[in-house]
Amino acid sequence: MATNRPRLCPSIRALRHQTPYQNYSPSRITVSDAHPEPESGSYERQPNWSGPRGYGCRHRLDDAPFSLWDEALHDFRHPSDWETDWIRTRYNPTKIGIQWPTRVVETETLPIELPLTLACVAVKFVPPPLEEVIGITGRILPIIEDVRPFSVPTDYAGRRGPPDPLPFSFRRWTEPTDEQLEVLADELLRICNPFRVHILDPNLIVELCTDDQKVYQPGSLPRSIGGFAVHYHHGTDPFGGDELSVRSQQRLVAAPTTSIQDKSDYLHTRQELCPGVCVSSSGTVTDVGQHATTPSISTTADIMLRNNNNNHGDQRLTVSNQSFLHSNNVYHPTPQETQIGEIDERYQALDIALVKLNPSVKFTNTNYFESKAPRHLLYRSQIPCGLFFTLDGISSGMLWLQSQGLTLIFPSPHPPNNNTTEIPFYTMMLYQQFGYNADVTMMREEGIRGAAIVDDDDGEVAGFLAEVSEHYAFSPCLDELIDRGWMVV
């Protein structure tokens, strides 16, 4: 079995333990060796999943003697009375909620190790709230709404029409085809001006442009598209940001309130770098002779790629493009330390910058701390819905993500006549977060961006984290990168 070396920073390694309801354990056991210190030890991986690859998979800590996934119907089912009694006996819940494809167990007695699935359904454990949270309508907010929240304060969807404009229905719990996405984009651009479209089975959330002065009348847009319920979001706040986050924050126990980053110098301590270490941009002077500068930004190193489309087999390290907008120089761990390379190519739509490392810098993909070592890149069509991934960032440690949908992003402004042949919309994978999320702003802006998202069992790479919110995470699909000849070293 492959082994992984842990982070040198004990504060990052301890993050999960400070939020017990987010403390999903890695799929490893510590291996005794001649050097018991944490920085010298290693981890030996254990198989983590069984069953289907995607929805219906079972986590190694899921001991339910039944499955709530019907493989023949390719759908979830509700538990029988006996199965409900088993869940209540096993977890002693005060409440049980469900919002497919995720189950919520509200309990004061956590298992020693948290499973990621319960009867083959993704599960989140939460404590009873300290006090009841009342929504703007005056009702008590149930736990089910914390699972996949989205704010849609419009009445644009009509109860009696317009009719569903698509000639097909999306298949439940299955990734849509490229052809279906093209038809969806064409129909949406015909009836409205979308900025982003989130396919979050069984819902479609359409974020409408706010800078086009376009006015939509109540009931003027379809309520169903492709058989999915449509919700139109028309505002500057993110679709997932709403009052429900207040209740989620109540469920975090002893969460850190200050920023923590792993800025250990792995190059001098271990003589090599790997995915997940800290890389930084240089600060830049914005006005000659002035003191104003663009501050240095630290983020997470991605993985080493090789290009097979040229005779040289060029190798490049991937980093987040957004973190290096004002600098081509890349340092580890900070600009006060070693310059390890220079950016010589950028893919802005993918939020990827390629770094040519200095010849003296050794980088290996064989260790990714608590995540599986990356093995190869995945096309979007190769990522089944419901598959679990991990990432390991310098400000978060290891996080779990489950692929639950897609996001289509359109350029703004649109070309005249909304001609889709001129609009190269691109796609992002949409994940649900499972793990430490005490301060998503801290995580997003200070270190987690760019972390490789890796299949926990096979080491297949779905993307590099570009955006994160309290409940969701996003990564651009890698199809263009693969088509240009890039592959994992």
FIMAR-680145 format. One record per residue (C-alpha): residue in three letters; z, x, y. Coordinates in Angstrom, 3 decimals. Example, Ala and Ser with C-alpha at 12.3 -4.5 7.8 and 13.67 -1.06 7.14 Angstrom:
residuo / up / east / north
ALA / 7.800 / 12.300 / -4.500 $
SER / 7.140 / 13.670 / -1.060 $
***
This chain:
residuo / up / east / north
MET / 0.000 / 0.000 / 0.000 $
ALA / -0.649 / 1.102 / 3.583 $
THR / 2.287 / 2.201 / 5.702 $
ASN / 2.943 / 1.713 / 9.405 $
ARG / 5.081 / 3.799 / 11.728 $
PRO / 7.288 / 1.842 / 14.157 $
ARG / 7.412 / 2.064 / 17.922 $
LEU / 9.543 / 4.745 / 19.518 $
CYS / 10.934 / 2.265 / 22.086 $
PRO / 14.018 / 0.500 / 20.611 $
SER / 14.029 / -2.171 / 23.355 $
ILE / 10.598 / -3.449 / 22.310 $
ARG / 11.538 / -3.353 / 18.629 $
ALA / 14.597 / -5.491 / 19.430 $
LEU / 12.829 / -8.190 / 21.489 $
ARG / 12.450 / -10.659 / 18.608 $
HIS / 16.149 / -10.490 / 17.766 $
GLN / 17.102 / -11.574 / 21.296 $
THR / 15.286 / -14.891 / 20.827 $
PRO / 16.257 / -16.063 / 17.319 $
TYR / 14.114 / -19.200 / 17.442 $
GLN / 11.102 / -16.938 / 18.049 $
ASN / 12.145 / -14.266 / 15.529 $
TYR / 9.251 / -14.395 / 13.072 $
SER / 9.553 / -11.271 / 10.960 $
PRO / 6.782 / -8.765 / 10.232 $
SER / 5.337 / -8.614 / 6.749 $
ARG / 6.881 / -5.282 / 5.850 $
ILE / 9.903 / -3.625 / 4.328 $
THR / 11.416 / -0.405 / 5.622 $
VAL / 10.767 / 2.541 / 3.349 $
SER / 13.502 / 5.138 / 2.872 $
ASP / 12.357 / 8.703 / 3.378 $
ALA / 13.772 / 12.081 / 4.181 $
HIS / 14.012 / 11.205 / 7.876 $
PRO / 15.989 / 7.983 / 8.388 $
GLU / 15.570 / 7.946 / 12.178 $
PRO / 13.490 / 4.958 / 13.379 $
GLU / 10.849 / 7.163 / 14.959 $
SER / 10.349 / 8.979 / 11.642 $
GLY / 10.467 / 6.045 / 9.252 $
SER / 7.566 / 3.940 / 8.019 $
TYR / 6.864 / 0.415 / 6.894 $
GLU / 5.288 / -0.660 / 3.625 $
ARG / 3.288 / -3.866 / 3.815 $
GLN / 3.812 / -6.844 / 1.544 $
PRO / 1.246 / -9.590 / 0.938 $
ASN / 1.939 / -12.251 / 3.515 $
TRP / -0.324 / -15.217 / 2.723 $
SER / -1.593 / -17.264 / -0.190 $
GLY / -3.944 / -20.231 / -0.528 $
PRO / -6.961 / -21.011 / 1.693 $
ARG / -8.059 / -18.633 / 4.423 $
GLY / -7.235 / -20.805 / 7.427 $
TYR / -5.616 / -24.238 / 7.536 $
GLY / -3.650 / -24.891 / 4.369 $
CYS / -2.516 / -21.276 / 3.942 $
ARG / 1.085 / -20.635 / 2.867 $
HIS / 3.351 / -18.006 / 4.420 $
ARG / 5.357 / -15.836 / 2.015 $
LEU / 8.641 / -17.382 / 3.291 $
ASP / 7.401 / -20.966 / 2.830 $
ASP / 9.315 / -22.146 / -0.247 $
ALA / 8.399 / -25.843 / -0.120 $
PRO / 7.417 / -27.041 / -3.641 $
PHE / 4.504 / -29.054 / -2.210 $
SER / 1.669 / -28.767 / 0.312 $
LEU / 0.878 / -31.104 / 3.202 $
TRP / -2.727 / -29.873 / 3.265 $
ASP / -5.241 / -31.823 / 1.183 $
GLU / -7.916 / -29.324 / 0.188 $
ALA / -10.238 / -32.021 / -1.193 $
LEU / -10.171 / -34.015 / 2.060 $
HIS / -9.943 / -30.890 / 4.250 $
ASP / -7.180 / -32.575 / 6.214 $
PHE / -3.414 / -32.732 / 6.629 $
ARG / -1.283 / -35.522 / 5.238 $
HIS / 2.132 / -36.979 / 5.991 $
PRO / 5.035 / -36.177 / 3.633 $
SER / 6.272 / -38.694 / 1.077 $
ASP / 9.857 / -39.935 / 1.223 $
TRP / 10.880 / -37.357 / -1.403 $
GLU / 9.164 / -34.559 / 0.527 $
THR / 10.839 / -35.647 / 3.761 $
ASP / 14.216 / -35.557 / 2.011 $
TRP / 13.468 / -32.036 / 0.766 $
ILE / 12.679 / -30.857 / 4.326 $
ARG / 15.880 / -32.427 / 5.645 $
THR / 17.980 / -30.842 / 2.912 $
ARG / 16.338 / -27.429 / 3.353 $
TYR / 16.507 / -27.151 / 7.151 $
ASN / 19.178 / -29.661 / 8.216 $
PRO / 17.104 / -30.854 / 11.198 $
THR / 18.334 / -33.042 / 14.017 $
LYS / 14.716 / -34.094 / 14.569 $
ILE / 11.340 / -33.438 / 12.985 $
GLY / 8.168 / -33.703 / 15.033 $
ILE / 4.498 / -33.316 / 14.241 $
GLN / 1.453 / -32.760 / 16.370 $
TRP / -1.248 / -31.654 / 13.999 $
PRO / -1.817 / -28.896 / 13.134 $
THR / 1.780 / -27.825 / 13.955 $
ARG / 5.148 / -29.154 / 12.793 $
VAL / 8.337 / -28.832 / 14.867 $
VAL / 11.786 / -28.630 / 13.294 $
GLU / 14.693 / -29.120 / 15.679 $
THR / 17.809 / -27.625 / 14.081 $
GLU / 21.006 / -25.729 / 14.826 $
THR / 20.954 / -23.889 / 11.482 $
LEU / 18.079 / -21.446 / 11.301 $
PRO / 16.952 / -19.855 / 8.043 $
ILE / 17.774 / -16.149 / 7.785 $
GLU / 14.051 / -15.395 / 8.007 $
LEU / 11.694 / -17.812 / 9.761 $
PRO / 8.622 / -18.939 / 7.832 $
LEU / 5.405 / -19.415 / 9.784 $
THR / 4.448 / -22.433 / 7.677 $
LEU / 6.342 / -25.365 / 6.180 $
ALA / 4.529 / -26.891 / 3.203 $
CYS / 1.369 / -25.080 / 4.342 $
VAL / 1.559 / -26.419 / 7.915 $
ALA / 2.283 / -24.120 / 10.884 $
VAL / 5.891 / -24.617 / 11.987 $
LYS / 8.008 / -23.923 / 15.047 $
PHE / 11.808 / -24.014 / 14.987 $
VAL / 13.651 / -25.135 / 18.118 $
PRO / 17.323 / -25.779 / 18.926 $
PRO / 18.445 / -29.176 / 20.198 $
PRO / 18.029 / -29.252 / 23.988 $
LEU / 21.091 / -28.603 / 26.111 $
GLU / 20.415 / -31.897 / 27.855 $
GLU / 17.787 / -34.591 / 27.720 $
VAL / 14.691 / -33.886 / 29.800 $
ILE / 13.279 / -36.903 / 31.595 $
GLY / 9.568 / -36.969 / 32.404 $
ILE / 8.017 / -38.289 / 35.603 $
THR / 7.572 / -41.676 / 33.954 $
GLY / 11.296 / -41.923 / 33.264 $
ARG / 11.082 / -41.471 / 29.513 $
ILE / 12.796 / -38.784 / 27.434 $
LEU / 10.368 / -36.040 / 26.501 $
PRO / 10.094 / -35.851 / 22.710 $
ILE / 9.855 / -32.493 / 20.960 $
ILE / 6.396 / -33.214 / 19.654 $
GLU / 4.914 / -32.795 / 23.122 $
ASP / 6.106 / -29.217 / 23.446 $
VAL / 3.822 / -28.036 / 20.670 $
ARG / 0.369 / -28.241 / 22.256 $
PRO / 0.888 / -29.434 / 25.826 $
PHE / -1.898 / -29.951 / 28.307 $
SER / -1.718 / -31.500 / 31.756 $
VAL / -4.508 / -33.974 / 32.538 $
PRO / -3.627 / -35.949 / 35.666 $
THR / -6.909 / -37.868 / 35.993 $
ASP / -8.226 / -41.314 / 35.050 $
TYR / -11.864 / -40.263 / 34.725 $
ALA / -12.172 / -41.188 / 31.043 $
GLY / -13.435 / -44.756 / 30.667 $
ARG / -11.855 / -47.195 / 28.211 $
ARG / -15.094 / -49.145 / 27.712 $
GLY / -17.653 / -46.413 / 28.258 $
PRO / -19.735 / -44.454 / 28.892 $
PRO / -20.471 / -44.019 / 25.193 $
ASP / -20.072 / -40.794 / 23.239 $
PRO / -23.109 / -38.713 / 24.314 $
LEU / -23.324 / -36.503 / 21.208 $
PRO / -25.501 / -37.441 / 18.205 $
PHE / -22.911 / -35.940 / 15.824 $
SER / -19.163 / -35.772 / 15.283 $
PHE / -17.259 / -32.506 / 15.035 $
ARG / -15.730 / -31.950 / 11.623 $
ARG / -11.946 / -31.958 / 11.789 $
TRP / -10.171 / -28.595 / 11.437 $
THR / -13.494 / -26.732 / 11.226 $
GLU / -15.067 / -24.312 / 13.684 $
PRO / -18.149 / -25.813 / 15.424 $
THR / -21.559 / -24.211 / 14.950 $
ASP / -23.484 / -22.423 / 17.716 $
GLU / -25.980 / -25.288 / 17.753 $
GLN / -23.209 / -27.861 / 18.258 $
LEU / -21.765 / -25.842 / 21.133 $
GLU / -25.163 / -25.678 / 22.840 $
VAL / -25.610 / -29.457 / 22.576 $
LEU / -22.059 / -30.009 / 23.846 $
ALA / -22.645 / -27.723 / 26.846 $
ASP / -25.941 / -29.423 / 27.672 $
GLU / -24.427 / -32.928 / 27.627 $
LEU / -21.350 / -31.931 / 29.657 $
LEU / -23.485 / -30.286 / 32.344 $
ARG / -25.553 / -33.475 / 32.512 $
ILE / -22.565 / -35.710 / 33.284 $
CYS / -20.126 / -33.426 / 35.131 $
ASN / -19.485 / -29.957 / 36.514 $
PRO / -17.261 / -28.141 / 34.009 $
PHE / -15.580 / -24.802 / 34.582 $
ARG / -13.915 / -24.480 / 31.188 $
VAL / -13.993 / -26.647 / 28.075 $
HIS / -11.259 / -26.312 / 25.455 $
ILE / -12.035 / -27.555 / 21.949 $
LEU / -8.518 / -28.137 / 20.670 $
ASP / -8.982 / -30.346 / 17.611 $
PRO / -8.629 / -33.354 / 17.806 $
ASN / -8.930 / -33.118 / 21.598 $
LEU / -11.485 / -31.899 / 24.093 $
ILE / -10.013 / -30.753 / 27.433 $
VAL / -12.612 / -30.429 / 30.191 $
GLU / -11.525 / -28.432 / 33.247 $
LEU / -13.720 / -29.560 / 36.134 $
CYS / -14.752 / -27.332 / 39.027 $
THR / -12.657 / -27.868 / 42.148 $
ASP / -14.832 / -26.059 / 44.707 $
ASP / -17.935 / -28.269 / 44.491 $
GLN / -16.681 / -31.317 / 46.472 $
LYS / -17.834 / -33.524 / 43.614 $
VAL / -16.029 / -36.890 / 43.354 $
TYR / -15.507 / -38.688 / 40.034 $
GLN / -14.701 / -42.377 / 39.877 $
PRO / -12.064 / -43.778 / 37.503 $
GLY / -13.590 / -44.544 / 34.117 $
SER / -16.879 / -42.823 / 34.950 $
LEU / -16.866 / -40.219 / 32.169 $
PRO / -16.921 / -40.590 / 28.368 $
ARG / -13.591 / -41.008 / 26.644 $
SER / -14.943 / -39.617 / 23.384 $
ILE / -17.337 / -36.695 / 22.834 $
GLY / -18.316 / -35.614 / 19.352 $
GLY / -15.629 / -37.918 / 17.982 $
PHE / -12.853 / -36.037 / 19.847 $
ALA / -10.704 / -37.636 / 22.550 $
VAL / -11.670 / -36.171 / 25.946 $
HIS / -9.242 / -35.344 / 28.744 $
TYR / -10.518 / -34.292 / 32.162 $
HIS / -8.459 / -31.806 / 34.136 $
HIS / -9.301 / -31.588 / 37.855 $
GLY / -6.918 / -29.197 / 39.553 $
THR / -6.161 / -25.552 / 40.216 $
ASP / -3.214 / -25.307 / 37.814 $
PRO / -3.948 / -24.219 / 34.202 $
PHE / -4.500 / -27.031 / 31.722 $
GLY / -1.461 / -25.928 / 29.697 $
GLY / 0.947 / -25.646 / 32.616 $
ASP / 3.072 / -28.756 / 33.084 $
GLU / 6.637 / -30.041 / 33.207 $
LEU / 7.055 / -29.679 / 29.462 $
SER / 7.468 / -25.932 / 29.867 $
VAL / 10.921 / -26.599 / 31.349 $
ARG / 12.155 / -27.897 / 28.030 $
SER / 10.592 / -25.008 / 26.149 $
GLN / 12.452 / -22.538 / 28.333 $
GLN / 15.740 / -24.248 / 27.422 $
ARG / 15.079 / -23.319 / 23.821 $
LEU / 14.977 / -19.586 / 24.486 $
VAL / 18.264 / -17.924 / 23.609 $
ALA / 19.384 / -14.744 / 25.386 $
ALA / 15.862 / -14.041 / 26.585 $
PRO / 15.366 / -10.830 / 28.603 $
THR / 14.999 / -11.401 / 32.334 $
THR / 13.598 / -7.985 / 33.253 $
SER / 10.348 / -6.287 / 32.375 $
ILE / 10.399 / -3.964 / 29.373 $
GLN / 7.528 / -1.674 / 28.419 $
ASP / 7.046 / 0.938 / 25.761 $
LYS / 5.986 / 3.959 / 27.813 $
SER / 6.806 / 6.478 / 25.105 $
ASP / 4.647 / 9.601 / 25.038 $
TYR / 3.114 / 9.360 / 21.571 $
LEU / 0.599 / 12.114 / 22.250 $
HIS / 3.288 / 14.756 / 22.536 $
THR / 5.797 / 13.172 / 20.123 $
ARG / 3.419 / 12.310 / 17.268 $
GLN / 0.394 / 14.387 / 18.335 $
GLU / -1.901 / 11.349 / 18.187 $
LEU / -2.475 / 7.946 / 19.756 $
CYS / -3.033 / 4.604 / 18.019 $
PRO / -3.666 / 0.948 / 18.893 $
GLY / -0.732 / -0.536 / 20.818 $
VAL / 0.321 / 2.512 / 22.840 $
CYS / 0.527 / 2.484 / 26.629 $
VAL / -2.486 / 3.408 / 28.733 $
SER / -2.534 / 3.342 / 32.537 $
SER / -4.965 / 3.360 / 35.409 $
SER / -4.587 / 5.626 / 38.407 $
GLY / -3.521 / 4.211 / 41.748 $
THR / -6.261 / 4.276 / 44.391 $
VAL / -6.161 / 4.641 / 48.174 $
THR / -7.822 / 1.596 / 49.730 $
ASP / -8.277 / 3.044 / 53.238 $
VAL / -8.949 / 6.670 / 53.962 $
GLY / -6.010 / 8.202 / 55.777 $
GLN / -3.822 / 5.179 / 55.084 $
HIS / -0.898 / 4.779 / 52.711 $
ALA / -2.005 / 1.458 / 51.227 $
THR / -2.898 / 1.843 / 47.571 $
THR / -3.892 / -0.172 / 44.558 $
PRO / -0.957 / 0.431 / 42.219 $
SER / -1.345 / 1.877 / 38.768 $
ILE / -1.502 / -0.749 / 36.000 $
SER / -0.161 / -0.121 / 32.513 $
THR / -1.533 / -2.036 / 29.549 $
THR / -2.023 / -1.814 / 25.790 $
ALA / -4.590 / 0.483 / 24.160 $
ASP / -7.021 / -1.327 / 21.877 $
ILE / -8.896 / 0.365 / 19.032 $
MET / -11.419 / 3.160 / 18.491 $
LEU / -15.013 / 2.018 / 17.931 $
ARG / -18.167 / 3.797 / 16.821 $
ASN / -21.714 / 2.829 / 17.798 $
ASN / -24.203 / 2.793 / 14.922 $
ASN / -27.199 / 1.947 / 17.114 $
ASN / -27.685 / 5.517 / 18.306 $
ASN / -28.112 / 8.827 / 16.547 $
HIS / -24.965 / 10.300 / 18.043 $
GLY / -22.516 / 7.762 / 16.592 $
ASP / -20.670 / 7.644 / 19.917 $
GLN / -16.980 / 6.809 / 19.655 $
ARG / -15.108 / 4.938 / 22.381 $
LEU / -11.608 / 3.541 / 22.886 $
THR / -11.525 / -0.085 / 24.095 $
VAL / -9.161 / -1.147 / 26.893 $
SER / -8.813 / -4.220 / 29.104 $
ASN / -11.442 / -4.160 / 31.843 $
GLN / -9.212 / -6.212 / 34.166 $
SER / -6.547 / -3.512 / 34.072 $
PHE / -8.964 / -0.783 / 35.184 $
LEU / -11.013 / -2.500 / 37.903 $
HIS / -10.196 / 0.164 / 40.505 $
SER / -10.166 / 3.224 / 38.287 $
ASN / -12.265 / 4.883 / 35.601 $
ASN / -9.560 / 7.414 / 34.732 $
VAL / -7.308 / 6.511 / 31.813 $
TYR / -3.868 / 8.054 / 31.307 $
HIS / -1.176 / 8.034 / 28.621 $
PRO / 1.416 / 6.794 / 29.089 $
THR / 1.349 / 6.907 / 32.945 $
PRO / -0.708 / 8.644 / 35.670 $
GLN / 2.122 / 11.181 / 35.945 $
GLU / 1.368 / 12.298 / 32.385 $
THR / -1.906 / 13.113 / 30.540 $
GLN / -5.395 / 11.938 / 31.477 $
ILE / -6.857 / 11.070 / 28.072 $
GLY / -10.353 / 9.983 / 29.050 $
GLU / -12.734 / 8.183 / 31.387 $
ILE / -14.415 / 4.758 / 31.301 $
ASP / -18.203 / 5.017 / 31.034 $
GLU / -19.216 / 1.446 / 30.102 $
ARG / -17.900 / -2.050 / 30.852 $
TYR / -18.409 / -5.540 / 29.387 $
GLN / -17.004 / -7.761 / 32.125 $
ALA / -17.512 / -11.097 / 30.350 $
LEU / -15.620 / -9.739 / 27.335 $
ASP / -12.920 / -8.061 / 29.479 $
ILE / -13.642 / -4.799 / 27.627 $
ALA / -14.030 / -1.299 / 29.044 $
LEU / -15.088 / 1.627 / 26.846 $
VAL / -13.290 / 4.944 / 27.266 $
LYS / -14.736 / 8.327 / 26.312 $
LEU / -11.683 / 10.298 / 25.224 $
ASN / -11.197 / 13.953 / 26.036 $
PRO / -12.027 / 16.182 / 23.019 $
SER / -8.403 / 17.318 / 22.744 $
VAL / -7.068 / 13.751 / 22.316 $
LYS / -6.633 / 12.516 / 18.737 $
PHE / -6.733 / 8.733 / 18.170 $
THR / -6.281 / 6.976 / 14.830 $
ASN / -6.777 / 3.328 / 13.871 $
THR / -4.657 / 3.726 / 10.729 $
ASN / -1.416 / 2.653 / 12.440 $
TYR / -0.841 / -0.409 / 14.643 $
PHE / 2.972 / -0.485 / 14.553 $
GLU / 4.088 / -3.833 / 13.048 $
SER / 0.543 / -5.253 / 12.930 $
LYS / -2.044 / -4.584 / 10.263 $
ALA / -4.258 / -1.560 / 10.966 $
PRO / -7.663 / -2.791 / 12.286 $
ARG / -10.524 / -2.598 / 9.790 $
HIS / -13.609 / -4.305 / 11.231 $
LEU / -14.785 / -6.682 / 13.973 $
LEU / -15.445 / -10.382 / 13.352 $
TYR / -18.185 / -12.629 / 14.649 $
ARG / -16.895 / -15.958 / 15.959 $
SER / -18.483 / -17.771 / 13.024 $
GLN / -16.411 / -15.616 / 10.637 $
ILE / -13.062 / -16.815 / 12.046 $
PRO / -11.839 / -19.957 / 10.263 $
CYS / -9.634 / -22.422 / 12.117 $
GLY / -5.980 / -22.052 / 11.217 $
LEU / -6.040 / -18.337 / 10.387 $
PHE / -2.961 / -16.355 / 11.471 $
PHE / -3.267 / -13.118 / 13.426 $
THR / -0.879 / -10.632 / 15.012 $
LEU / -0.966 / -8.357 / 18.026 $
ASP / 1.438 / -5.625 / 19.136 $
GLY / 1.686 / -5.078 / 22.906 $
ILE / 3.705 / -2.602 / 24.960 $
SER / 5.668 / -5.404 / 26.653 $
SER / 5.956 / -7.878 / 23.764 $
GLY / 6.070 / -6.042 / 20.470 $
MET / 4.512 / -8.006 / 17.650 $
LEU / 3.427 / -11.610 / 18.281 $
TRP / 1.914 / -14.144 / 15.879 $
LEU / -1.133 / -16.216 / 16.849 $
GLN / -2.907 / -19.002 / 14.967 $
SER / -6.556 / -19.717 / 15.742 $
GLN / -6.680 / -23.390 / 16.721 $
GLY / -9.766 / -23.820 / 18.861 $
LEU / -12.429 / -22.505 / 21.209 $
THR / -12.851 / -22.276 / 24.969 $
LEU / -16.276 / -22.414 / 26.628 $
ILE / -16.466 / -20.737 / 30.035 $
PHE / -19.254 / -21.548 / 32.486 $
PRO / -20.257 / -19.504 / 35.545 $
SER / -19.577 / -21.003 / 38.935 $
PRO / -21.506 / -22.138 / 40.866 $
HIS / -24.012 / -23.566 / 38.386 $
PRO / -27.760 / -23.057 / 38.927 $
PRO / -29.735 / -25.968 / 40.423 $
ASN / -30.291 / -29.004 / 38.191 $
ASN / -27.633 / -27.758 / 35.749 $
ASN / -30.330 / -26.071 / 33.646 $
THR / -28.424 / -24.773 / 30.607 $
THR / -31.162 / -22.270 / 29.780 $
GLU / -30.033 / -20.405 / 32.901 $
ILE / -26.308 / -20.694 / 32.150 $
PRO / -25.084 / -18.121 / 29.649 $
PHE / -21.745 / -19.766 / 28.902 $
TYR / -19.551 / -17.605 / 26.740 $
THR / -16.831 / -18.414 / 24.279 $
MET / -13.207 / -17.426 / 23.831 $
MET / -10.990 / -17.942 / 20.817 $
LEU / -8.015 / -20.199 / 21.574 $
TYR / -4.755 / -19.480 / 19.761 $
GLN / -1.321 / -21.049 / 19.566 $
GLN / 1.506 / -18.576 / 20.121 $
PHE / 4.310 / -18.042 / 17.642 $
GLY / 6.867 / -15.543 / 18.831 $
TYR / 8.602 / -14.074 / 21.835 $
ASN / 7.491 / -15.779 / 25.062 $
ALA / 10.420 / -15.519 / 27.471 $
ASP / 8.318 / -14.594 / 30.497 $
VAL / 4.601 / -15.103 / 30.058 $
THR / 3.822 / -13.810 / 33.545 $
MET / 5.586 / -10.572 / 32.741 $
MET / 3.737 / -10.299 / 29.436 $
ARG / 0.358 / -11.095 / 30.922 $
GLU / 0.460 / -8.867 / 33.969 $
GLU / 2.539 / -6.028 / 32.616 $
GLY / 1.215 / -4.805 / 29.371 $
ILE / 0.058 / -7.300 / 26.751 $
ARG / -3.492 / -7.715 / 28.030 $
GLY / -6.061 / -5.928 / 25.882 $
ALA / -3.999 / -5.871 / 22.680 $
ALA / -6.112 / -6.153 / 19.514 $
ILE / -5.759 / -9.486 / 17.649 $
VAL / -5.798 / -8.624 / 13.951 $
ASP / -5.861 / -10.711 / 10.754 $
ASP / -2.440 / -10.099 / 9.249 $
ASP / -3.647 / -9.534 / 5.684 $
ASP / -7.134 / -8.026 / 5.998 $
GLY / -7.050 / -6.137 / 9.321 $
GLU / -10.100 / -7.988 / 10.635 $
VAL / -10.266 / -8.049 / 14.438 $
ALA / -10.911 / -11.405 / 16.133 $
GLY / -10.787 / -10.052 / 19.686 $
PHE / -8.714 / -8.439 / 22.406 $
LEU / -6.204 / -10.509 / 24.358 $
ALA / -7.527 / -11.472 / 27.798 $
GLU / -5.249 / -14.316 / 28.893 $
VAL / -1.929 / -15.751 / 27.798 $
SER / 0.142 / -18.769 / 28.826 $
GLU / 3.406 / -20.145 / 27.543 $
HIS / 1.821 / -21.814 / 24.532 $
TYR / -1.725 / -20.499 / 24.303 $
ALA / -3.567 / -17.193 / 24.150 $
PHE / -7.263 / -16.446 / 24.649 $
SER / -9.649 / -13.674 / 23.628 $
PRO / -13.422 / -13.442 / 24.264 $
CYS / -15.482 / -13.564 / 21.081 $
LEU / -16.903 / -10.203 / 20.006 $
ASP / -20.434 / -11.250 / 18.992 $
GLU / -22.145 / -9.314 / 21.808 $
LEU / -20.128 / -6.166 / 21.106 $
ILE / -21.029 / -6.285 / 17.408 $
ASP / -24.700 / -6.978 / 18.147 $
ARG / -24.768 / -3.857 / 20.319 $
GLY / -23.817 / -1.778 / 17.315 $
TRP / -20.080 / -1.274 / 17.808 $
MET / -17.818 / -1.189 / 14.770 $
VAL / -14.296 / -0.011 / 13.933 $
VAL / -14.066 / 3.705 / 13.176 $
***
